[in-house]
Amino acid sequence: MADDMTRPAKGGGWTGSLIAGLAGLLIGGLAVGLYYGFQTPGRAQTEAIVRDYILAHGEILPEAMTRLEQRQAAASIGQHRAALERPFHGAWAGAENGDVVLVQFFDYACPYCHAVNADVDRLLREDPRLKVVWRELPVLGPPSEAAAQLSLAAARQGRFRPFHAAMFAAGRPTQAVIAAAVQAAGVVPEPPGAEGRAEIARNLELARNIGATGTPTFVIGDKVLQGAVGYQALKDAITAARARR
């Protein structure tokens, strides 16, 4: 997965949240003990209990961190869902009013985006109730940015899908590859404009808000999936999102 996006490191704050969550759990248990007549330890003793528990049961940390990340991602998705699921002009496919929306942040220079493109196409073929929204996230340098600007032009002109397909059928977005995709899709080249720059800036901010570290990143229901997770993981997330409706 591309990992070039600049965002705050999450180690300190997220680890602190995890420790606080575990401490809260244990302190809650101690409060129950007090209710039933046990002696409640002071702050220092409570912190020692939490530390000893974590050291003795280190295997819980990955699961606890994953659950914490999922809860925080779900909260952020809920806050930004409208912006996430609103496509830029024609940069979408499937059911216009789909009961589940799969949002993909992508970069034409990202090899993992190339790898998952067939999975997304398969999901669209198989699921008539699915809507897919693509969000440009050109984080891999000038060729990515050039391809993204023309992709946005294609979306404005109603030619996004053929341009998108032509780009992913080729290789990295060299000048020749981009020019060939423009011609194949019938896109009228446009110089980068304020609307396109604003869309990319908005996508970068949305990606940061949901904790995305690069491309591809998928948002499905209340879940964020990062990397080339494969067809089955995407399908399972769609099924879970549909079941929660």
Biotite code that builds the C-alpha atoms (Angstrom):
import biotite.structure as struc

atoms = struc.array([
    struc.Atom([0.000, 0.000, 0.000], chain_id="A", res_id=1, res_name="MET", atom_name="CA", element="C"),
    struc.Atom([1.225, 3.463, -0.799], chain_id="A", res_id=2, res_name="ALA", atom_name="CA", element="C"),
    struc.Atom([2.253, 5.156, 2.417], chain_id="A", res_id=3, res_name="ASP", atom_name="CA", element="C"),
    struc.Atom([3.277, 8.648, 1.356], chain_id="A", res_id=4, res_name="ASP", atom_name="CA", element="C"),
    struc.Atom([0.509, 10.704, 2.927], chain_id="A", res_id=5, res_name="MET", atom_name="CA", element="C"),
    struc.Atom([1.578, 13.171, 5.576], chain_id="A", res_id=6, res_name="THR", atom_name="CA", element="C"),
    struc.Atom([-0.448, 12.869, 8.754], chain_id="A", res_id=7, res_name="ARG", atom_name="CA", element="C"),
    struc.Atom([0.128, 13.035, 12.504], chain_id="A", res_id=8, res_name="PRO", atom_name="CA", element="C"),
    struc.Atom([1.765, 9.979, 14.012], chain_id="A", res_id=9, res_name="ALA", atom_name="CA", element="C"),
    struc.Atom([-0.833, 8.002, 15.888], chain_id="A", res_id=10, res_name="LYS", atom_name="CA", element="C"),
    struc.Atom([1.399, 6.052, 18.235], chain_id="A", res_id=11, res_name="GLY", atom_name="CA", element="C"),
    struc.Atom([1.341, 8.265, 21.306], chain_id="A", res_id=12, res_name="GLY", atom_name="CA", element="C"),
    struc.Atom([-2.257, 9.432, 21.243], chain_id="A", res_id=13, res_name="GLY", atom_name="CA", element="C"),
    struc.Atom([-3.765, 6.115, 20.237], chain_id="A", res_id=14, res_name="TRP", atom_name="CA", element="C"),
    struc.Atom([-1.659, 4.103, 22.668], chain_id="A", res_id=15, res_name="THR", atom_name="CA", element="C"),
    struc.Atom([-2.653, 6.511, 25.406], chain_id="A", res_id=16, res_name="GLY", atom_name="CA", element="C"),
    struc.Atom([-6.297, 5.966, 24.502], chain_id="A", res_id=17, res_name="SER", atom_name="CA", element="C"),
    struc.Atom([-5.783, 2.224, 24.605], chain_id="A", res_id=18, res_name="LEU", atom_name="CA", element="C"),
    struc.Atom([-4.164, 2.327, 28.062], chain_id="A", res_id=19, res_name="ILE", atom_name="CA", element="C"),
    struc.Atom([-6.894, 4.653, 29.277], chain_id="A", res_id=20, res_name="ALA", atom_name="CA", element="C"),
    struc.Atom([-9.531, 2.261, 27.963], chain_id="A", res_id=21, res_name="GLY", atom_name="CA", element="C"),
    struc.Atom([-7.962, -0.723, 29.708], chain_id="A", res_id=22, res_name="LEU", atom_name="CA", element="C"),
    struc.Atom([-7.553, 1.292, 32.875], chain_id="A", res_id=23, res_name="ALA", atom_name="CA", element="C"),
    struc.Atom([-11.197, 2.294, 32.707], chain_id="A", res_id=24, res_name="GLY", atom_name="CA", element="C"),
    struc.Atom([-12.209, -1.335, 32.356], chain_id="A", res_id=25, res_name="LEU", atom_name="CA", element="C"),
    struc.Atom([-10.166, -2.408, 35.359], chain_id="A", res_id=26, res_name="LEU", atom_name="CA", element="C"),
    struc.Atom([-11.209, 0.583, 37.448], chain_id="A", res_id=27, res_name="ILE", atom_name="CA", element="C"),
    struc.Atom([-14.805, -0.278, 36.672], chain_id="A", res_id=28, res_name="GLY", atom_name="CA", element="C"),
    struc.Atom([-14.175, -3.750, 38.015], chain_id="A", res_id=29, res_name="GLY", atom_name="CA", element="C"),
    struc.Atom([-12.617, -2.299, 41.133], chain_id="A", res_id=30, res_name="LEU", atom_name="CA", element="C"),
    struc.Atom([-15.689, -0.118, 41.648], chain_id="A", res_id=31, res_name="ALA", atom_name="CA", element="C"),
    struc.Atom([-17.852, -3.222, 41.564], chain_id="A", res_id=32, res_name="VAL", atom_name="CA", element="C"),
    struc.Atom([-15.531, -4.728, 44.151], chain_id="A", res_id=33, res_name="GLY", atom_name="CA", element="C"),
    struc.Atom([-16.054, -1.701, 46.352], chain_id="A", res_id=34, res_name="LEU", atom_name="CA", element="C"),
    struc.Atom([-19.813, -2.090, 46.043], chain_id="A", res_id=35, res_name="TYR", atom_name="CA", element="C"),
    struc.Atom([-19.561, -5.612, 47.321], chain_id="A", res_id=36, res_name="TYR", atom_name="CA", element="C"),
    struc.Atom([-17.331, -4.625, 50.211], chain_id="A", res_id=37, res_name="GLY", atom_name="CA", element="C"),
    struc.Atom([-13.812, -4.978, 48.866], chain_id="A", res_id=38, res_name="PHE", atom_name="CA", element="C"),
    struc.Atom([-11.183, -2.368, 49.558], chain_id="A", res_id=39, res_name="GLN", atom_name="CA", element="C"),
    struc.Atom([-10.535, -0.047, 46.628], chain_id="A", res_id=40, res_name="THR", atom_name="CA", element="C"),
    struc.Atom([-6.827, 0.660, 45.989], chain_id="A", res_id=41, res_name="PRO", atom_name="CA", element="C"),
    struc.Atom([-5.489, 4.153, 45.486], chain_id="A", res_id=42, res_name="GLY", atom_name="CA", element="C"),
    struc.Atom([-4.298, 5.649, 42.214], chain_id="A", res_id=43, res_name="ARG", atom_name="CA", element="C"),
    struc.Atom([-0.769, 4.251, 42.442], chain_id="A", res_id=44, res_name="ALA", atom_name="CA", element="C"),
    struc.Atom([-2.002, 0.755, 43.188], chain_id="A", res_id=45, res_name="GLN", atom_name="CA", element="C"),
    struc.Atom([-4.588, 0.967, 40.387], chain_id="A", res_id=46, res_name="THR", atom_name="CA", element="C"),
    struc.Atom([-1.903, 1.996, 37.897], chain_id="A", res_id=47, res_name="GLU", atom_name="CA", element="C"),
    struc.Atom([0.257, -0.898, 39.070], chain_id="A", res_id=48, res_name="ALA", atom_name="CA", element="C"),
    struc.Atom([-2.638, -3.313, 38.559], chain_id="A", res_id=49, res_name="ILE", atom_name="CA", element="C"),
    struc.Atom([-3.219, -2.003, 35.035], chain_id="A", res_id=50, res_name="VAL", atom_name="CA", element="C"),
    struc.Atom([0.495, -2.232, 34.191], chain_id="A", res_id=51, res_name="ARG", atom_name="CA", element="C"),
    struc.Atom([0.822, -5.741, 35.590], chain_id="A", res_id=52, res_name="ASP", atom_name="CA", element="C"),
    struc.Atom([-2.275, -6.894, 33.726], chain_id="A", res_id=53, res_name="TYR", atom_name="CA", element="C"),
    struc.Atom([-1.018, -5.542, 30.410], chain_id="A", res_id=54, res_name="ILE", atom_name="CA", element="C"),
    struc.Atom([2.419, -7.094, 30.932], chain_id="A", res_id=55, res_name="LEU", atom_name="CA", element="C"),
    struc.Atom([0.869, -10.443, 31.847], chain_id="A", res_id=56, res_name="ALA", atom_name="CA", element="C"),
    struc.Atom([-1.608, -10.406, 28.954], chain_id="A", res_id=57, res_name="HIS", atom_name="CA", element="C"),
    struc.Atom([0.270, -8.671, 26.151], chain_id="A", res_id=58, res_name="GLY", atom_name="CA", element="C"),
    struc.Atom([-1.646, -10.737, 23.595], chain_id="A", res_id=59, res_name="GLU", atom_name="CA", element="C"),
    struc.Atom([-4.695, -8.520, 24.151], chain_id="A", res_id=60, res_name="ILE", atom_name="CA", element="C"),
    struc.Atom([-2.939, -5.397, 22.856], chain_id="A", res_id=61, res_name="LEU", atom_name="CA", element="C"),
    struc.Atom([-3.264, -6.045, 19.075], chain_id="A", res_id=62, res_name="PRO", atom_name="CA", element="C"),
    struc.Atom([-6.945, -6.939, 19.435], chain_id="A", res_id=63, res_name="GLU", atom_name="CA", element="C"),
    struc.Atom([-7.603, -3.989, 21.713], chain_id="A", res_id=64, res_name="ALA", atom_name="CA", element="C"),
    struc.Atom([-5.800, -1.606, 19.359], chain_id="A", res_id=65, res_name="MET", atom_name="CA", element="C"),
    struc.Atom([-7.734, -2.950, 16.367], chain_id="A", res_id=66, res_name="THR", atom_name="CA", element="C"),
    struc.Atom([-11.038, -2.486, 18.160], chain_id="A", res_id=67, res_name="ARG", atom_name="CA", element="C"),
    struc.Atom([-10.093, 1.013, 19.255], chain_id="A", res_id=68, res_name="LEU", atom_name="CA", element="C"),
    struc.Atom([-9.102, 1.942, 15.695], chain_id="A", res_id=69, res_name="GLU", atom_name="CA", element="C"),
    struc.Atom([-12.373, 0.517, 14.362], chain_id="A", res_id=70, res_name="GLN", atom_name="CA", element="C"),
    struc.Atom([-14.453, 2.513, 16.867], chain_id="A", res_id=71, res_name="ARG", atom_name="CA", element="C"),
    struc.Atom([-12.612, 5.741, 16.131], chain_id="A", res_id=72, res_name="GLN", atom_name="CA", element="C"),
    struc.Atom([-12.836, 5.144, 12.363], chain_id="A", res_id=73, res_name="ALA", atom_name="CA", element="C"),
    struc.Atom([-16.565, 4.425, 12.618], chain_id="A", res_id=74, res_name="ALA", atom_name="CA", element="C"),
    struc.Atom([-17.108, 7.662, 14.528], chain_id="A", res_id=75, res_name="ALA", atom_name="CA", element="C"),
    struc.Atom([-15.155, 9.640, 11.934], chain_id="A", res_id=76, res_name="SER", atom_name="CA", element="C"),
    struc.Atom([-16.976, 7.986, 9.041], chain_id="A", res_id=77, res_name="ILE", atom_name="CA", element="C"),
    struc.Atom([-20.307, 8.882, 10.590], chain_id="A", res_id=78, res_name="GLY", atom_name="CA", element="C"),
    struc.Atom([-19.218, 12.500, 10.902], chain_id="A", res_id=79, res_name="GLN", atom_name="CA", element="C"),
    struc.Atom([-18.017, 12.727, 7.277], chain_id="A", res_id=80, res_name="HIS", atom_name="CA", element="C"),
    struc.Atom([-20.242, 10.181, 5.520], chain_id="A", res_id=81, res_name="ARG", atom_name="CA", element="C"),
    struc.Atom([-22.057, 12.672, 3.298], chain_id="A", res_id=82, res_name="ALA", atom_name="CA", element="C"),
    struc.Atom([-18.799, 14.105, 1.961], chain_id="A", res_id=83, res_name="ALA", atom_name="CA", element="C"),
    struc.Atom([-17.249, 10.658, 1.547], chain_id="A", res_id=84, res_name="LEU", atom_name="CA", element="C"),
    struc.Atom([-20.172, 9.219, -0.411], chain_id="A", res_id=85, res_name="GLU", atom_name="CA", element="C"),
    struc.Atom([-20.863, 12.274, -2.583], chain_id="A", res_id=86, res_name="ARG", atom_name="CA", element="C"),
    struc.Atom([-19.089, 11.624, -5.912], chain_id="A", res_id=87, res_name="PRO", atom_name="CA", element="C"),
    struc.Atom([-17.203, 14.209, -7.901], chain_id="A", res_id=88, res_name="PHE", atom_name="CA", element="C"),
    struc.Atom([-19.443, 14.516, -10.956], chain_id="A", res_id=89, res_name="HIS", atom_name="CA", element="C"),
    struc.Atom([-19.305, 11.159, -12.792], chain_id="A", res_id=90, res_name="GLY", atom_name="CA", element="C"),
    struc.Atom([-16.668, 9.408, -10.639], chain_id="A", res_id=91, res_name="ALA", atom_name="CA", element="C"),
    struc.Atom([-19.029, 6.650, -9.566], chain_id="A", res_id=92, res_name="TRP", atom_name="CA", element="C"),
    struc.Atom([-20.661, 3.473, -10.862], chain_id="A", res_id=93, res_name="ALA", atom_name="CA", element="C"),
    struc.Atom([-23.386, 0.984, -9.976], chain_id="A", res_id=94, res_name="GLY", atom_name="CA", element="C"),
    struc.Atom([-26.747, 1.755, -8.417], chain_id="A", res_id=95, res_name="ALA", atom_name="CA", element="C"),
    struc.Atom([-27.351, 5.492, -8.171], chain_id="A", res_id=96, res_name="GLU", atom_name="CA", element="C"),
    struc.Atom([-29.239, 5.006, -4.904], chain_id="A", res_id=97, res_name="ASN", atom_name="CA", element="C"),
    struc.Atom([-27.375, 1.906, -3.786], chain_id="A", res_id=98, res_name="GLY", atom_name="CA", element="C"),
    struc.Atom([-28.133, 0.537, -0.339], chain_id="A", res_id=99, res_name="ASP", atom_name="CA", element="C"),
    struc.Atom([-24.374, 0.197, 0.309], chain_id="A", res_id=100, res_name="VAL", atom_name="CA", element="C"),
    struc.Atom([-21.701, 2.615, -0.919], chain_id="A", res_id=101, res_name="VAL", atom_name="CA", element="C"),
    struc.Atom([-18.103, 1.491, -1.388], chain_id="A", res_id=102, res_name="LEU", atom_name="CA", element="C"),
    struc.Atom([-15.758, 4.473, -1.399], chain_id="A", res_id=103, res_name="VAL", atom_name="CA", element="C"),
    struc.Atom([-12.254, 3.944, -2.773], chain_id="A", res_id=104, res_name="GLN", atom_name="CA", element="C"),
    struc.Atom([-9.372, 6.378, -2.392], chain_id="A", res_id=105, res_name="PHE", atom_name="CA", element="C"),
    struc.Atom([-6.921, 5.588, -5.173], chain_id="A", res_id=106, res_name="PHE", atom_name="CA", element="C"),
    struc.Atom([-3.815, 6.711, -7.028], chain_id="A", res_id=107, res_name="ASP", atom_name="CA", element="C"),
    struc.Atom([-3.132, 5.762, -10.647], chain_id="A", res_id=108, res_name="TYR", atom_name="CA", element="C"),
    struc.Atom([0.549, 5.228, -9.780], chain_id="A", res_id=109, res_name="ALA", atom_name="CA", element="C"),
    struc.Atom([-0.258, 2.797, -6.960], chain_id="A", res_id=110, res_name="CYS", atom_name="CA", element="C"),
    struc.Atom([0.360, -0.861, -7.968], chain_id="A", res_id=111, res_name="PRO", atom_name="CA", element="C"),
    struc.Atom([-1.992, -2.070, -5.235], chain_id="A", res_id=112, res_name="TYR", atom_name="CA", element="C"),
    struc.Atom([-4.786, 0.023, -6.738], chain_id="A", res_id=113, res_name="CYS", atom_name="CA", element="C"),
    struc.Atom([-4.143, -1.770, -10.021], chain_id="A", res_id=114, res_name="HIS", atom_name="CA", element="C"),
    struc.Atom([-4.355, -5.093, -8.168], chain_id="A", res_id=115, res_name="ALA", atom_name="CA", element="C"),
    struc.Atom([-7.766, -4.399, -6.594], chain_id="A", res_id=116, res_name="VAL", atom_name="CA", element="C"),
    struc.Atom([-9.355, -2.805, -9.650], chain_id="A", res_id=117, res_name="ASN", atom_name="CA", element="C"),
    struc.Atom([-10.560, -6.178, -10.956], chain_id="A", res_id=118, res_name="ALA", atom_name="CA", element="C"),
    struc.Atom([-12.086, -6.965, -7.541], chain_id="A", res_id=119, res_name="ASP", atom_name="CA", element="C"),
    struc.Atom([-14.099, -3.740, -7.557], chain_id="A", res_id=120, res_name="VAL", atom_name="CA", element="C"),
    struc.Atom([-15.261, -4.379, -11.135], chain_id="A", res_id=121, res_name="ASP", atom_name="CA", element="C"),
    struc.Atom([-16.350, -7.886, -10.130], chain_id="A", res_id=122, res_name="ARG", atom_name="CA", element="C"),
    struc.Atom([-18.345, -6.567, -7.187], chain_id="A", res_id=123, res_name="LEU", atom_name="CA", element="C"),
    struc.Atom([-20.106, -4.104, -9.469], chain_id="A", res_id=124, res_name="LEU", atom_name="CA", element="C"),
    struc.Atom([-21.014, -6.884, -11.910], chain_id="A", res_id=125, res_name="ARG", atom_name="CA", element="C"),
    struc.Atom([-22.317, -9.187, -9.187], chain_id="A", res_id=126, res_name="GLU", atom_name="CA", element="C"),
    struc.Atom([-24.128, -6.727, -6.900], chain_id="A", res_id=127, res_name="ASP", atom_name="CA", element="C"),
    struc.Atom([-26.875, -4.622, -8.521], chain_id="A", res_id=128, res_name="PRO", atom_name="CA", element="C"),
    struc.Atom([-27.518, -2.755, -5.251], chain_id="A", res_id=129, res_name="ARG", atom_name="CA", element="C"),
    struc.Atom([-23.930, -1.562, -4.778], chain_id="A", res_id=130, res_name="LEU", atom_name="CA", element="C"),
    struc.Atom([-22.708, 1.936, -5.515], chain_id="A", res_id=131, res_name="LYS", atom_name="CA", element="C"),
    struc.Atom([-18.976, 2.642, -5.904], chain_id="A", res_id=132, res_name="VAL", atom_name="CA", element="C"),
    struc.Atom([-17.532, 6.130, -5.471], chain_id="A", res_id=133, res_name="VAL", atom_name="CA", element="C"),
    struc.Atom([-13.903, 6.798, -6.463], chain_id="A", res_id=134, res_name="TRP", atom_name="CA", element="C"),
    struc.Atom([-11.890, 9.538, -4.777], chain_id="A", res_id=135, res_name="ARG", atom_name="CA", element="C"),
    struc.Atom([-8.632, 10.776, -6.278], chain_id="A", res_id=136, res_name="GLU", atom_name="CA", element="C"),
    struc.Atom([-5.713, 10.683, -3.845], chain_id="A", res_id=137, res_name="LEU", atom_name="CA", element="C"),
    struc.Atom([-2.564, 11.446, -5.876], chain_id="A", res_id=138, res_name="PRO", atom_name="CA", element="C"),
    struc.Atom([0.126, 10.961, -3.228], chain_id="A", res_id=139, res_name="VAL", atom_name="CA", element="C"),
    struc.Atom([2.909, 9.449, -5.346], chain_id="A", res_id=140, res_name="LEU", atom_name="CA", element="C"),
    struc.Atom([4.286, 12.495, -7.092], chain_id="A", res_id=141, res_name="GLY", atom_name="CA", element="C"),
    struc.Atom([3.773, 14.647, -10.201], chain_id="A", res_id=142, res_name="PRO", atom_name="CA", element="C"),
    struc.Atom([2.672, 11.796, -12.546], chain_id="A", res_id=143, res_name="PRO", atom_name="CA", element="C"),
    struc.Atom([-0.063, 10.906, -10.046], chain_id="A", res_id=144, res_name="SER", atom_name="CA", element="C"),
    struc.Atom([-1.179, 14.513, -9.897], chain_id="A", res_id=145, res_name="GLU", atom_name="CA", element="C"),
    struc.Atom([-1.257, 14.863, -13.683], chain_id="A", res_id=146, res_name="ALA", atom_name="CA", element="C"),
    struc.Atom([-3.309, 11.687, -14.048], chain_id="A", res_id=147, res_name="ALA", atom_name="CA", element="C"),
    struc.Atom([-5.670, 12.784, -11.283], chain_id="A", res_id=148, res_name="ALA", atom_name="CA", element="C"),
    struc.Atom([-6.361, 16.163, -12.879], chain_id="A", res_id=149, res_name="GLN", atom_name="CA", element="C"),
    struc.Atom([-7.276, 14.544, -16.203], chain_id="A", res_id=150, res_name="LEU", atom_name="CA", element="C"),
    struc.Atom([-9.329, 11.916, -14.364], chain_id="A", res_id=151, res_name="SER", atom_name="CA", element="C"),
    struc.Atom([-11.307, 14.716, -12.741], chain_id="A", res_id=152, res_name="LEU", atom_name="CA", element="C"),
    struc.Atom([-11.770, 16.299, -16.171], chain_id="A", res_id=153, res_name="ALA", atom_name="CA", element="C"),
    struc.Atom([-13.059, 12.927, -17.405], chain_id="A", res_id=154, res_name="ALA", atom_name="CA", element="C"),
    struc.Atom([-15.512, 12.828, -14.484], chain_id="A", res_id=155, res_name="ALA", atom_name="CA", element="C"),
    struc.Atom([-16.803, 16.299, -15.380], chain_id="A", res_id=156, res_name="ARG", atom_name="CA", element="C"),
    struc.Atom([-17.246, 15.207, -18.999], chain_id="A", res_id=157, res_name="GLN", atom_name="CA", element="C"),
    struc.Atom([-19.019, 11.935, -18.183], chain_id="A", res_id=158, res_name="GLY", atom_name="CA", element="C"),
    struc.Atom([-16.011, 9.888, -19.366], chain_id="A", res_id=159, res_name="ARG", atom_name="CA", element="C"),
    struc.Atom([-14.616, 8.746, -16.012], chain_id="A", res_id=160, res_name="PHE", atom_name="CA", element="C"),
    struc.Atom([-15.205, 5.002, -16.359], chain_id="A", res_id=161, res_name="ARG", atom_name="CA", element="C"),
    struc.Atom([-13.510, 4.601, -19.758], chain_id="A", res_id=162, res_name="PRO", atom_name="CA", element="C"),
    struc.Atom([-10.596, 6.799, -18.655], chain_id="A", res_id=163, res_name="PHE", atom_name="CA", element="C"),
    struc.Atom([-10.274, 4.901, -15.384], chain_id="A", res_id=164, res_name="HIS", atom_name="CA", element="C"),
    struc.Atom([-10.360, 1.549, -17.202], chain_id="A", res_id=165, res_name="ALA", atom_name="CA", element="C"),
    struc.Atom([-7.797, 2.655, -19.777], chain_id="A", res_id=166, res_name="ALA", atom_name="CA", element="C"),
    struc.Atom([-5.417, 3.908, -17.085], chain_id="A", res_id=167, res_name="MET", atom_name="CA", element="C"),
    struc.Atom([-5.584, 0.711, -15.073], chain_id="A", res_id=168, res_name="PHE", atom_name="CA", element="C"),
    struc.Atom([-5.282, -1.435, -18.172], chain_id="A", res_id=169, res_name="ALA", atom_name="CA", element="C"),
    struc.Atom([-1.950, 0.276, -18.866], chain_id="A", res_id=170, res_name="ALA", atom_name="CA", element="C"),
    struc.Atom([0.938, 0.765, -16.478], chain_id="A", res_id=171, res_name="GLY", atom_name="CA", element="C"),
    struc.Atom([2.243, 3.603, -14.375], chain_id="A", res_id=172, res_name="ARG", atom_name="CA", element="C"),
    struc.Atom([0.939, 7.032, -15.400], chain_id="A", res_id=173, res_name="PRO", atom_name="CA", element="C"),
    struc.Atom([3.671, 8.179, -17.743], chain_id="A", res_id=174, res_name="THR", atom_name="CA", element="C"),
    struc.Atom([2.919, 11.035, -20.098], chain_id="A", res_id=175, res_name="GLN", atom_name="CA", element="C"),
    struc.Atom([2.400, 8.561, -22.944], chain_id="A", res_id=176, res_name="ALA", atom_name="CA", element="C"),
    struc.Atom([0.055, 6.344, -20.898], chain_id="A", res_id=177, res_name="VAL", atom_name="CA", element="C"),
    struc.Atom([-2.048, 9.322, -19.810], chain_id="A", res_id=178, res_name="ILE", atom_name="CA", element="C"),
    struc.Atom([-2.245, 10.669, -23.364], chain_id="A", res_id=179, res_name="ALA", atom_name="CA", element="C"),
    struc.Atom([-3.340, 7.253, -24.667], chain_id="A", res_id=180, res_name="ALA", atom_name="CA", element="C"),
    struc.Atom([-6.042, 6.969, -21.986], chain_id="A", res_id=181, res_name="ALA", atom_name="CA", element="C"),
    struc.Atom([-7.304, 10.470, -22.782], chain_id="A", res_id=182, res_name="VAL", atom_name="CA", element="C"),
    struc.Atom([-7.614, 9.556, -26.447], chain_id="A", res_id=183, res_name="GLN", atom_name="CA", element="C"),
    struc.Atom([-9.159, 6.137, -25.806], chain_id="A", res_id=184, res_name="ALA", atom_name="CA", element="C"),
    struc.Atom([-11.767, 7.573, -23.429], chain_id="A", res_id=185, res_name="ALA", atom_name="CA", element="C"),
    struc.Atom([-12.592, 10.575, -25.602], chain_id="A", res_id=186, res_name="GLY", atom_name="CA", element="C"),
    struc.Atom([-11.657, 13.075, -22.926], chain_id="A", res_id=187, res_name="VAL", atom_name="CA", element="C"),
    struc.Atom([-11.099, 16.696, -23.900], chain_id="A", res_id=188, res_name="VAL", atom_name="CA", element="C"),
    struc.Atom([-7.915, 17.745, -22.047], chain_id="A", res_id=189, res_name="PRO", atom_name="CA", element="C"),
    struc.Atom([-8.406, 20.583, -19.582], chain_id="A", res_id=190, res_name="GLU", atom_name="CA", element="C"),
    struc.Atom([-5.771, 22.534, -17.668], chain_id="A", res_id=191, res_name="PRO", atom_name="CA", element="C"),
    struc.Atom([-5.825, 22.032, -13.890], chain_id="A", res_id=192, res_name="PRO", atom_name="CA", element="C"),
    struc.Atom([-8.456, 24.280, -12.387], chain_id="A", res_id=193, res_name="GLY", atom_name="CA", element="C"),
    struc.Atom([-9.664, 25.464, -9.010], chain_id="A", res_id=194, res_name="ALA", atom_name="CA", element="C"),
    struc.Atom([-12.417, 22.839, -8.825], chain_id="A", res_id=195, res_name="GLU", atom_name="CA", element="C"),
    struc.Atom([-9.983, 19.983, -9.356], chain_id="A", res_id=196, res_name="GLY", atom_name="CA", element="C"),
    struc.Atom([-7.478, 21.350, -6.856], chain_id="A", res_id=197, res_name="ARG", atom_name="CA", element="C"),
    struc.Atom([-10.246, 21.802, -4.293], chain_id="A", res_id=198, res_name="ALA", atom_name="CA", element="C"),
    struc.Atom([-11.436, 18.217, -4.821], chain_id="A", res_id=199, res_name="GLU", atom_name="CA", element="C"),
    struc.Atom([-7.972, 16.767, -4.254], chain_id="A", res_id=200, res_name="ILE", atom_name="CA", element="C"),
    struc.Atom([-7.476, 18.914, -1.150], chain_id="A", res_id=201, res_name="ALA", atom_name="CA", element="C"),
    struc.Atom([-10.851, 17.757, 0.138], chain_id="A", res_id=202, res_name="ARG", atom_name="CA", element="C"),
    struc.Atom([-9.947, 14.106, -0.481], chain_id="A", res_id=203, res_name="ASN", atom_name="CA", element="C"),
    struc.Atom([-6.649, 14.485, 1.357], chain_id="A", res_id=204, res_name="LEU", atom_name="CA", element="C"),
    struc.Atom([-8.489, 15.939, 4.335], chain_id="A", res_id=205, res_name="GLU", atom_name="CA", element="C"),
    struc.Atom([-11.145, 13.209, 4.275], chain_id="A", res_id=206, res_name="LEU", atom_name="CA", element="C"),
    struc.Atom([-8.433, 10.553, 4.112], chain_id="A", res_id=207, res_name="ALA", atom_name="CA", element="C"),
    struc.Atom([-6.689, 12.057, 7.139], chain_id="A", res_id=208, res_name="ARG", atom_name="CA", element="C"),
    struc.Atom([-9.971, 12.235, 9.030], chain_id="A", res_id=209, res_name="ASN", atom_name="CA", element="C"),
    struc.Atom([-10.585, 8.496, 8.682], chain_id="A", res_id=210, res_name="ILE", atom_name="CA", element="C"),
    struc.Atom([-6.979, 7.558, 9.463], chain_id="A", res_id=211, res_name="GLY", atom_name="CA", element="C"),
    struc.Atom([-6.011, 6.477, 5.948], chain_id="A", res_id=212, res_name="ALA", atom_name="CA", element="C"),
    struc.Atom([-2.282, 5.948, 5.509], chain_id="A", res_id=213, res_name="THR", atom_name="CA", element="C"),
    struc.Atom([-2.211, 5.651, 1.719], chain_id="A", res_id=214, res_name="GLY", atom_name="CA", element="C"),
    struc.Atom([-3.860, 3.943, -1.227], chain_id="A", res_id=215, res_name="THR", atom_name="CA", element="C"),
    struc.Atom([-5.979, 2.020, -1.784], chain_id="A", res_id=216, res_name="PRO", atom_name="CA", element="C"),
    struc.Atom([-8.214, 2.811, 1.152], chain_id="A", res_id=217, res_name="THR", atom_name="CA", element="C"),
    struc.Atom([-11.841, 1.644, 1.182], chain_id="A", res_id=218, res_name="PHE", atom_name="CA", element="C"),
    struc.Atom([-14.739, 2.930, 3.245], chain_id="A", res_id=219, res_name="VAL", atom_name="CA", element="C"),
    struc.Atom([-17.690, 0.534, 3.444], chain_id="A", res_id=220, res_name="ILE", atom_name="CA", element="C"),
    struc.Atom([-20.392, 1.115, 6.005], chain_id="A", res_id=221, res_name="GLY", atom_name="CA", element="C"),
    struc.Atom([-18.565, 1.877, 9.237], chain_id="A", res_id=222, res_name="ASP", atom_name="CA", element="C"),
    struc.Atom([-15.339, 0.128, 8.244], chain_id="A", res_id=223, res_name="LYS", atom_name="CA", element="C"),
    struc.Atom([-12.062, 1.387, 6.803], chain_id="A", res_id=224, res_name="VAL", atom_name="CA", element="C"),
    struc.Atom([-10.070, -1.233, 4.879], chain_id="A", res_id=225, res_name="LEU", atom_name="CA", element="C"),
    struc.Atom([-6.550, -0.322, 3.826], chain_id="A", res_id=226, res_name="GLN", atom_name="CA", element="C"),
    struc.Atom([-4.446, -1.965, 1.157], chain_id="A", res_id=227, res_name="GLY", atom_name="CA", element="C"),
    struc.Atom([-5.146, -4.616, -1.469], chain_id="A", res_id=228, res_name="ALA", atom_name="CA", element="C"),
    struc.Atom([-7.418, -6.569, 0.861], chain_id="A", res_id=229, res_name="VAL", atom_name="CA", element="C"),
    struc.Atom([-8.929, -8.708, -1.903], chain_id="A", res_id=230, res_name="GLY", atom_name="CA", element="C"),
    struc.Atom([-12.365, -9.512, -3.241], chain_id="A", res_id=231, res_name="TYR", atom_name="CA", element="C"),
    struc.Atom([-13.623, -11.550, -0.284], chain_id="A", res_id=232, res_name="GLN", atom_name="CA", element="C"),
    struc.Atom([-12.753, -8.941, 2.346], chain_id="A", res_id=233, res_name="ALA", atom_name="CA", element="C"),
    struc.Atom([-14.577, -6.270, 0.332], chain_id="A", res_id=234, res_name="LEU", atom_name="CA", element="C"),
    struc.Atom([-17.581, -8.530, -0.215], chain_id="A", res_id=235, res_name="LYS", atom_name="CA", element="C"),
    struc.Atom([-17.730, -9.412, 3.494], chain_id="A", res_id=236, res_name="ASP", atom_name="CA", element="C"),
    struc.Atom([-17.640, -5.720, 4.428], chain_id="A", res_id=237, res_name="ALA", atom_name="CA", element="C"),
    struc.Atom([-20.485, -5.017, 1.996], chain_id="A", res_id=238, res_name="ILE", atom_name="CA", element="C"),
    struc.Atom([-22.525, -7.873, 3.451], chain_id="A", res_id=239, res_name="THR", atom_name="CA", element="C"),
    struc.Atom([-21.909, -6.605, 7.000], chain_id="A", res_id=240, res_name="ALA", atom_name="CA", element="C"),
    struc.Atom([-22.846, -3.029, 6.061], chain_id="A", res_id=241, res_name="ALA", atom_name="CA", element="C"),
    struc.Atom([-26.038, -4.259, 4.402], chain_id="A", res_id=242, res_name="ARG", atom_name="CA", element="C"),
    struc.Atom([-26.965, -6.327, 7.462], chain_id="A", res_id=243, res_name="ALA", atom_name="CA", element="C"),
    struc.Atom([-26.656, -3.254, 9.714], chain_id="A", res_id=244, res_name="ARG", atom_name="CA", element="C"),
    struc.Atom([-29.085, -1.178, 7.675], chain_id="A", res_id=245, res_name="ARG", atom_name="CA", element="C"),
])
